């Protein structure tokens, strides 16, 4: 929880230069959860000031990913708010006015140095072993009149922030890393507006955060090095510096920063791979945060109540696909049969072309199927493969080569299938329990190993050796088709 009496306002500000990746999603989750835990405001802002790479298509991809993650924003695109616009390209006039105000107040100044001049100055500083090798402040003391005359003459220029010469160390009171100190003497008068008239990241992000009243900046620790420059802008603007919380990188199993070489990296890919958004959010929240160091299943509502920055680790987190799979399976297993049937199974079967709609089958039949499919499902896309055999017929069922070889092509299996037909064709109550009870005596009556007997029956009915409980599958297939499958398999059995 936040200790401040000021209402919490946080933001997630992705650049629409590509898809929303795992690291960005984790940052969004932390911001959303912190806002919810503190009854605060979660803002979505699109930082699209890179015109060469930012596209509207990418913006829409990010918005879709945020909606799938369930990270509802209180202000931002499609929602609005009192501090918009919420796309930086629509705020260019705001940045220009703010930059001009800083020049008027003597806190910024135009610089006319060419790239060649800057390179020469840097080389000279290196040759004289100057500890400060940044911009040498060549234009810092130009008069207003001279600067305006050169601008009027069409001379290209940038606008630089004026870092106070007597500024002491910049100390960042980071909520994750503690106090982090930067030597202000190493800060040059950095550019806030480029010669092409576009503002720089370190300027726009501060202007936006200040004007939007952001109280906490929660972001990746790759931004930590930007922070002292941003503090200079806050101070120049006379705006309060927010609380910073720089969260650790996410690493792959090899200890290197997570990237495409480790597999899927975008939210979109995990959605397509069959993960539940609740499970995905749960897993990403645990990458660098934990409510108590032990709890693994943290439902969205619990996360929204318990998240706090003091439980965020400064150590890098390792992305573990196996743990994500386990959490996803837990969420699926904890759904009711009804919810699993309606929200997962029927849509997946329809997508696979196995079921046109839930109305194609009796409700009881669907719920029985859901009860055996649910505990065997790790990803949504697993569903058709787990239960596809119940949608086939004796004529269309395909046998796996392994099922024929191990289940049917063994001595005595023809007799097993004949016995199974004999037991089931006279059965009046067609339920899984009745079917299991009818088939149970077959091994002893034939003096055969139980494993081989039921392996043969499973191969005959399912076409494979791995399926949900046999009695349930036979019940779902139906009496006529189950008997037809057994009789067809007799032709393959020895």
C-alpha positions as CSV (number, residue, x, y, z in Angstrom):
1,X,0.0,0.0,0.0
2,X,1.0,3.6,-0.6
3,X,1.9,5.6,2.5
4,X,1.2,9.0,0.8
5,X,-2.1,10.8,1.5
6,X,-2.0,12.0,-2.2
7,X,-4.3,9.8,-4.3
8,X,-2.2,7.3,-6.3
9,X,-1.9,7.9,-10.0
10,X,0.2,5.5,-12.1
11,X,0.6,5.0,-15.8
12,X,1.7,2.4,-18.3
13,X,3.2,4.1,-21.4
14,X,4.1,1.7,-24.1
15,X,5.6,2.7,-27.5
16,X,3.5,1.3,-30.4
17,X,6.6,0.1,-32.2
18,X,5.6,-3.6,-32.0
19,X,3.6,-6.1,-30.0
20,X,3.2,-6.0,-26.3
21,X,5.9,-8.2,-24.9
22,X,6.1,-10.1,-21.6
23,X,8.3,-7.5,-19.9
24,X,5.9,-4.7,-20.9
25,X,2.9,-6.8,-19.8
26,X,4.5,-7.4,-16.4
27,X,5.1,-3.6,-16.0
28,X,1.4,-3.0,-16.9
29,X,0.3,-5.6,-14.4
30,X,2.3,-4.0,-11.6
31,X,1.0,-0.6,-12.3
32,X,-2.6,-1.8,-12.6
33,X,-2.3,-3.8,-9.3
34,X,-0.7,-1.0,-7.4
35,X,-3.5,1.4,-8.5
36,X,-6.2,-1.1,-7.6
37,X,-4.6,-1.9,-4.2
38,X,-4.5,1.8,-3.3
39,X,-7.8,2.9,-4.7
40,X,-5.8,4.9,-7.2
41,X,-6.0,5.7,-11.0
42,X,-4.4,3.6,-13.7
43,X,-3.6,5.5,-16.9
44,X,-2.8,4.1,-20.3
45,X,-0.7,6.5,-22.4
46,X,0.6,5.8,-25.9
47,X,4.2,7.1,-26.3
48,X,4.2,7.3,-30.1
49,X,6.8,10.1,-30.7
50,X,8.9,7.7,-32.8
51,X,7.1,8.3,-36.1
52,X,9.3,6.0,-38.1
53,X,8.3,2.9,-36.0
54,X,5.0,3.9,-34.3
55,X,1.9,2.7,-36.1
56,X,-1.8,2.8,-35.4
57,X,-1.9,-1.0,-36.1
58,X,0.6,-1.5,-33.3
59,X,-1.5,0.7,-31.0
60,X,-4.5,-1.5,-31.6
61,X,-2.4,-4.6,-31.0
62,X,-1.4,-3.2,-27.6
63,X,-5.0,-2.2,-26.7
64,X,-6.2,-5.7,-27.6
65,X,-3.5,-7.3,-25.5
66,X,-4.4,-5.0,-22.5
67,X,-8.1,-6.0,-22.9
68,X,-7.2,-9.7,-23.0
69,X,-5.1,-9.3,-19.9
70,X,-8.1,-7.7,-18.2
71,X,-6.1,-4.6,-17.3
72,X,-8.8,-2.0,-17.4
73,X,-7.5,1.5,-17.5
74,X,-9.3,4.5,-15.9
75,X,-7.9,7.1,-18.3
76,X,-6.5,6.8,-21.8
77,X,-7.4,5.8,-25.3
78,X,-11.1,4.8,-25.8
79,X,-11.8,5.9,-22.2
80,X,-10.8,9.6,-22.1
81,X,-10.1,11.6,-19.0
82,X,-9.3,15.0,-17.7
83,X,-5.6,15.0,-18.7
84,X,-5.7,14.0,-22.3
85,X,-4.8,13.7,-25.1
86,X,-3.3,10.3,-24.1
87,X,-1.2,9.9,-27.3
88,X,2.0,11.8,-27.3
89,X,1.8,12.8,-31.0
90,X,-1.4,14.7,-30.1
91,X,0.5,16.6,-27.4
92,X,3.2,18.2,-29.5
93,X,1.9,21.7,-28.9
94,X,2.0,21.1,-25.1
95,X,5.7,20.0,-25.3
96,X,6.6,23.1,-27.4
97,X,4.9,25.5,-25.0
98,X,6.6,23.9,-22.0
99,X,10.0,24.0,-23.7
100,X,9.5,27.7,-24.6
101,X,8.6,28.4,-21.0
102,X,11.8,26.8,-19.8
103,X,13.8,28.9,-22.2
104,X,11.9,32.1,-21.1
105,X,12.8,31.2,-17.5
106,X,16.4,30.6,-18.3
107,X,16.2,26.9,-17.6
108,X,16.8,25.8,-21.2
109,X,18.6,27.3,-24.2
110,X,19.1,26.8,-27.9
111,X,22.3,25.1,-29.1
112,X,23.6,25.6,-32.7
113,X,26.5,23.2,-32.5
114,X,26.8,20.9,-35.5
115,X,27.4,17.2,-35.3
116,X,31.0,17.8,-36.4
117,X,31.5,20.5,-33.7
118,X,30.1,18.1,-31.0
119,X,32.4,15.3,-32.2
120,X,35.5,17.6,-32.1
121,X,34.7,18.8,-28.6
122,X,34.3,15.3,-27.4
123,X,37.6,14.2,-28.9
124,X,39.3,17.2,-27.4
125,X,37.9,16.4,-23.9
126,X,39.1,12.8,-24.3
127,X,42.6,13.9,-25.4
128,X,43.0,16.2,-22.3
129,X,41.6,13.4,-20.1
130,X,38.7,15.6,-19.0
131,X,36.5,13.6,-16.6
132,X,33.5,15.3,-18.2
133,X,33.2,14.3,-21.8
134,X,29.6,15.2,-22.5
135,X,28.3,18.4,-24.2
136,X,30.8,21.2,-23.4
137,X,28.1,23.8,-23.0
138,X,29.5,25.9,-25.9
139,X,26.1,27.7,-26.5
140,X,25.0,27.9,-22.8
141,X,25.8,31.6,-22.4
142,X,24.6,32.9,-25.7
143,X,22.4,36.0,-25.3
144,X,18.8,35.8,-26.0
145,X,19.1,38.3,-28.8
146,X,21.9,36.4,-30.6
147,X,20.1,33.1,-30.3
148,X,16.9,34.6,-31.7
149,X,18.8,36.2,-34.5
150,X,20.4,32.9,-35.5
151,X,17.1,31.1,-35.4
152,X,15.5,33.9,-37.5
153,X,18.3,33.4,-40.0
154,X,17.3,29.8,-40.4
155,X,20.2,28.2,-38.5
156,X,19.3,24.7,-37.3
157,X,19.3,24.3,-33.5
158,X,18.3,22.0,-30.7
159,X,17.0,23.0,-27.3
160,X,18.9,21.9,-24.2
161,X,18.1,21.8,-20.5
162,X,20.3,23.9,-18.3
163,X,21.6,21.6,-15.6
164,X,22.5,23.9,-12.6
165,X,26.3,24.1,-12.2
166,X,26.0,23.9,-8.4
167,X,23.6,20.9,-8.5
168,X,24.8,18.3,-6.0
169,X,24.3,14.6,-6.3
170,X,21.0,13.4,-7.7
171,X,19.6,10.9,-5.2
172,X,16.8,8.7,-6.4
173,X,14.7,7.3,-3.6
174,X,13.7,4.2,-5.4
175,X,11.0,2.0,-3.9
176,X,12.7,-1.2,-5.1
177,X,16.4,-0.4,-5.1
178,X,16.6,2.1,-2.2
179,X,18.6,5.3,-2.6
180,X,20.5,5.4,-5.8
181,X,23.0,8.2,-6.2
182,X,24.1,9.9,-9.5
183,X,26.9,12.5,-9.7
184,X,25.3,15.6,-11.2
185,X,28.7,16.6,-12.6
186,X,28.4,13.8,-15.1
187,X,25.1,15.2,-16.4
188,X,25.5,17.3,-19.5
189,X,23.0,19.8,-20.8
190,X,21.0,17.2,-22.7
191,X,18.7,17.8,-25.6
192,X,14.9,18.2,-24.9
193,X,13.9,19.3,-28.5
194,X,15.6,18.1,-31.6
195,X,16.5,20.2,-34.6
196,X,13.6,18.6,-36.6
197,X,11.1,20.0,-34.0
198,X,10.4,16.7,-32.2
199,X,10.8,16.4,-28.4
200,X,13.0,13.7,-26.8
201,X,11.8,10.9,-24.6
202,X,13.3,12.2,-21.4
203,X,11.4,15.5,-21.9
204,X,8.0,14.3,-23.1
205,X,7.7,11.6,-20.4
206,X,8.3,14.1,-17.6
207,X,6.0,16.7,-19.1
208,X,3.3,14.1,-19.4
209,X,3.9,12.6,-15.9
210,X,3.9,16.0,-14.3
211,X,0.8,17.3,-16.1
212,X,-1.1,14.0,-15.4
213,X,-0.2,14.1,-11.7
214,X,1.6,10.8,-11.8
215,X,2.6,9.9,-8.2
216,X,4.5,6.7,-8.8
217,X,6.6,5.7,-11.9
218,X,6.8,1.9,-12.0
219,X,8.9,0.7,-14.9
220,X,11.8,-1.6,-15.9
221,X,15.2,-0.9,-14.4
222,X,16.6,-0.3,-17.9
223,X,15.1,3.2,-17.4
224,X,17.1,3.8,-14.1
225,X,19.9,5.5,-16.0
226,X,17.4,8.0,-17.5
227,X,16.1,9.0,-14.2
228,X,18.6,11.7,-13.1
229,X,18.0,13.5,-16.4
230,X,14.3,13.3,-15.9
231,X,14.7,14.7,-12.3
232,X,16.5,17.7,-13.9
233,X,13.4,18.3,-16.0
234,X,11.0,17.9,-13.1
235,X,13.1,20.5,-11.1
236,X,13.3,22.9,-14.1
237,X,9.5,22.7,-14.4
238,X,9.0,23.2,-10.7
239,X,7.0,19.9,-10.5
240,X,7.1,17.4,-7.7
241,X,9.3,14.3,-8.4
242,X,7.2,11.1,-8.2
243,X,8.2,8.0,-6.4
244,X,10.2,5.8,-8.7
245,X,10.1,2.0,-8.6
246,X,12.4,0.3,-11.1
247,X,11.6,-3.4,-11.5
248,X,14.1,-6.0,-12.5
249,X,14.6,-7.6,-15.9
250,X,13.0,-10.9,-16.9
251,X,15.6,-13.5,-17.8
252,X,15.5,-16.7,-19.8
253,X,16.6,-20.0,-18.3
254,X,20.1,-19.3,-19.6
255,X,20.4,-16.2,-17.5
256,X,20.2,-13.8,-20.4
257,X,17.5,-11.2,-21.0
258,X,14.3,-12.8,-22.3
259,X,14.1,-12.6,-26.1
260,X,12.7,-14.6,-29.0
261,X,15.5,-17.1,-28.7
262,X,13.7,-18.3,-25.6
263,X,10.4,-18.9,-27.4
264,X,7.2,-16.8,-27.4
265,X,7.7,-13.2,-26.1
266,X,4.5,-11.4,-27.0
267,X,1.2,-11.4,-25.1
268,X,-0.5,-12.2,-28.4
269,X,1.5,-15.4,-28.8
270,X,0.6,-16.7,-25.4
271,X,-3.1,-15.9,-26.0
272,X,-2.9,-17.9,-29.2
273,X,-1.1,-20.8,-27.5
274,X,-4.1,-21.4,-25.3
275,X,-3.3,-19.7,-21.9
276,X,-6.1,-18.2,-19.8
277,X,-5.6,-14.5,-19.2
278,X,-6.1,-14.9,-15.4
279,X,-3.4,-17.6,-15.3
280,X,-1.0,-15.5,-17.4
281,X,-1.5,-12.4,-15.3
282,X,-1.0,-14.5,-12.1
283,X,2.2,-15.9,-13.5
284,X,3.7,-12.6,-14.7
285,X,2.8,-11.0,-11.3
286,X,5.0,-13.5,-9.6
287,X,8.0,-12.5,-11.7
288,X,9.6,-10.3,-9.1
289,X,6.8,-10.0,-6.6
290,X,5.1,-12.4,-4.2
291,X,2.5,-11.8,-1.5
292,X,4.4,-14.0,1.0
293,X,7.2,-15.9,-0.7
294,X,5.1,-19.1,-0.9
295,X,1.7,-18.6,-2.4
296,X,1.6,-19.5,-6.1
297,X,-2.0,-19.1,-7.1
298,X,-2.9,-15.4,-6.8
299,X,-6.3,-14.7,-8.3
300,X,-6.8,-11.3,-10.0
301,X,-9.0,-9.9,-7.2
302,X,-6.4,-11.0,-4.6
303,X,-3.6,-9.4,-6.6
304,X,-5.7,-6.2,-6.8
305,X,-6.0,-6.1,-3.0
306,X,-2.5,-7.3,-1.8
307,X,0.0,-5.9,-4.3
308,X,2.6,-3.6,-2.7
309,X,6.0,-2.3,-3.9
310,X,7.7,-3.4,-0.7
311,X,7.3,-7.0,-1.8
312,X,9.0,-6.4,-5.2
313,X,12.4,-8.0,-5.5
314,X,15.4,-6.1,-6.9
315,X,16.8,-9.4,-8.3
316,X,16.1,-10.4,-11.9
317,X,13.2,-12.9,-12.4
318,X,13.5,-16.0,-14.5
319,X,10.8,-16.9,-16.9
320,X,9.8,-20.6,-16.4
321,X,7.5,-22.0,-19.1
322,X,6.9,-25.1,-17.0
323,X,5.6,-23.1,-14.1
324,X,3.3,-21.1,-16.4
325,X,1.9,-24.3,-17.7
326,X,1.3,-25.6,-14.2
327,X,-0.5,-22.4,-13.2
328,X,-2.6,-22.5,-16.3
329,X,-3.6,-26.1,-15.7
330,X,-4.5,-25.2,-12.1
331,X,-6.8,-22.4,-13.2
332,X,-8.5,-24.7,-15.7
333,X,-8.8,-27.5,-13.1
334,X,-10.4,-25.1,-10.7
335,X,-13.2,-24.1,-13.1
336,X,-16.6,-25.6,-12.6
337,X,-17.6,-28.2,-15.2
338,X,-20.3,-25.8,-16.4
339,X,-17.9,-22.9,-16.9
340,X,-15.2,-25.1,-18.5
341,X,-17.8,-26.5,-20.9
342,X,-19.3,-23.2,-21.9
343,X,-16.2,-21.0,-21.9
344,X,-13.5,-23.4,-23.0
345,X,-14.5,-26.8,-24.3
346,X,-17.4,-25.9,-26.6
347,X,-15.6,-22.9,-28.3
348,X,-12.5,-25.0,-28.8
349,X,-14.4,-27.9,-30.3
350,X,-16.3,-25.6,-32.5
351,X,-13.1,-24.0,-33.6
352,X,-11.7,-27.4,-34.5
353,X,-14.8,-28.2,-36.5
354,X,-15.9,-31.1,-34.2
355,X,-19.0,-29.3,-32.9
356,X,-21.1,-26.7,-34.6
357,X,-22.7,-25.5,-31.3
358,X,-23.6,-26.7,-27.8
359,X,-27.0,-27.5,-29.1
360,X,-25.6,-30.4,-31.1
361,X,-25.3,-32.5,-28.0
362,X,-27.4,-33.0,-24.9
363,X,-26.3,-30.8,-21.9
364,X,-25.7,-33.8,-19.7
365,X,-23.5,-35.4,-22.4
366,X,-21.4,-32.2,-22.7
367,X,-21.0,-31.8,-18.9
368,X,-19.9,-35.5,-18.7
369,X,-17.3,-34.9,-21.4
370,X,-16.1,-31.6,-19.7
371,X,-15.6,-33.5,-16.4
372,X,-13.0,-35.8,-17.9
373,X,-11.4,-33.3,-20.3
374,X,-10.9,-30.5,-17.8
375,X,-8.3,-32.2,-15.5
376,X,-6.3,-33.3,-18.6
377,X,-6.1,-29.8,-20.2
378,X,-3.0,-27.6,-19.9
379,X,-3.7,-25.3,-22.8
380,X,-7.0,-24.5,-24.4
381,X,-5.9,-26.0,-27.7
382,X,-5.4,-29.4,-26.0
383,X,-9.2,-29.9,-25.9
384,X,-9.8,-31.4,-29.4
385,X,-6.9,-33.8,-29.1
386,X,-8.1,-35.1,-25.7
387,X,-11.6,-35.9,-26.7
388,X,-11.6,-36.0,-30.5
389,X,-12.3,-39.7,-30.6
390,X,-15.8,-39.3,-29.2
391,X,-16.8,-37.2,-32.2
392,X,-15.7,-39.9,-34.7
393,X,-17.6,-43.0,-35.8
394,X,-16.6,-46.6,-36.3
395,X,-16.1,-45.8,-40.0
396,X,-14.0,-42.6,-39.5
397,X,-12.0,-43.5,-36.4
398,X,-8.2,-43.5,-37.2
399,X,-6.0,-46.0,-35.4
400,X,-2.5,-44.9,-34.3
401,X,0.1,-47.3,-35.4
402,X,1.3,-47.8,-31.8
403,X,-2.3,-48.6,-30.7
404,X,-2.6,-51.4,-33.3
405,X,0.8,-52.8,-32.5
406,X,0.6,-52.8,-28.7
407,X,-3.1,-53.0,-28.2
408,X,-4.5,-55.2,-31.0
409,X,-1.8,-57.1,-32.8
410,X,-1.1,-59.4,-29.9
411,X,-2.2,-63.0,-29.5
412,X,-5.6,-63.4,-27.9
413,X,-6.8,-59.9,-28.5
414,X,-9.5,-61.1,-30.9
415,X,-11.1,-63.1,-28.1
416,X,-10.9,-60.0,-25.8
417,X,-12.8,-57.9,-28.3
418,X,-15.4,-60.6,-28.8
419,X,-15.9,-60.9,-25.1
420,X,-16.3,-57.1,-24.8
421,X,-18.9,-57.1,-27.5
422,X,-20.8,-59.9,-25.7
423,X,-20.7,-58.1,-22.4
424,X,-21.8,-54.7,-23.8
425,X,-24.5,-55.7,-26.4
426,X,-26.8,-57.0,-23.6
427,X,-26.2,-54.1,-21.3
428,X,-29.4,-52.2,-20.6
429,X,-28.0,-49.3,-18.6
430,X,-25.5,-47.4,-20.7
431,X,-23.5,-45.5,-18.1
432,X,-19.8,-45.4,-17.3
433,X,-20.3,-47.3,-14.1
434,X,-22.4,-50.0,-15.7
435,X,-19.9,-50.3,-18.6
436,X,-16.9,-50.6,-16.2
437,X,-18.8,-53.2,-14.2
438,X,-19.6,-55.3,-17.3
439,X,-16.1,-55.3,-18.6
440,X,-14.3,-55.8,-15.3
441,X,-14.6,-59.7,-15.2
442,X,-13.2,-60.1,-18.8
443,X,-9.5,-60.5,-17.8
444,X,-10.2,-63.2,-15.3
445,X,-12.7,-65.0,-17.5
446,X,-10.1,-65.1,-20.4
447,X,-7.2,-65.7,-18.0
448,X,-5.5,-62.7,-19.5
449,X,-3.6,-59.8,-18.0
450,X,-5.8,-56.9,-17.1
451,X,-3.5,-54.3,-18.6
452,X,-3.5,-56.1,-22.0
453,X,-7.3,-56.6,-22.0
454,X,-8.2,-53.0,-21.4
455,X,-5.4,-51.8,-23.7
456,X,-7.0,-53.7,-26.5
457,X,-10.5,-52.3,-25.7
458,X,-9.1,-48.8,-25.5
459,X,-7.3,-49.1,-28.8
460,X,-10.5,-50.4,-30.4
461,X,-12.8,-47.7,-29.1
462,X,-10.4,-44.7,-29.0
463,X,-7.8,-45.5,-31.7
464,X,-5.0,-44.7,-29.2
465,X,-3.6,-45.9,-25.9
466,X,-4.0,-42.7,-24.0
467,X,-7.5,-41.3,-23.4
468,X,-9.9,-40.2,-20.6
469,X,-11.4,-43.0,-18.5
470,X,-12.5,-45.8,-20.8
471,X,-16.0,-46.3,-19.3
472,X,-16.8,-42.6,-19.8
473,X,-15.5,-42.6,-23.4
474,X,-17.6,-45.7,-24.2
475,X,-20.7,-44.0,-22.6
476,X,-20.2,-40.8,-24.6
477,X,-19.6,-42.7,-27.9
478,X,-22.9,-44.4,-27.5
479,X,-23.9,-48.1,-27.6
480,X,-24.3,-48.7,-31.3
481,X,-21.1,-47.0,-32.3
482,X,-19.0,-48.4,-29.5
483,X,-20.1,-52.0,-30.5
484,X,-19.4,-51.1,-34.2
485,X,-15.9,-49.9,-33.2
486,X,-15.2,-53.1,-31.3
487,X,-16.3,-55.3,-34.2
488,X,-14.3,-53.3,-36.7
489,X,-11.2,-53.7,-34.5
490,X,-11.7,-57.5,-34.4
491,X,-10.4,-57.5,-38.0
492,X,-7.1,-56.0,-36.8
493,X,-6.7,-58.2,-33.8
494,X,-5.0,-61.5,-33.6
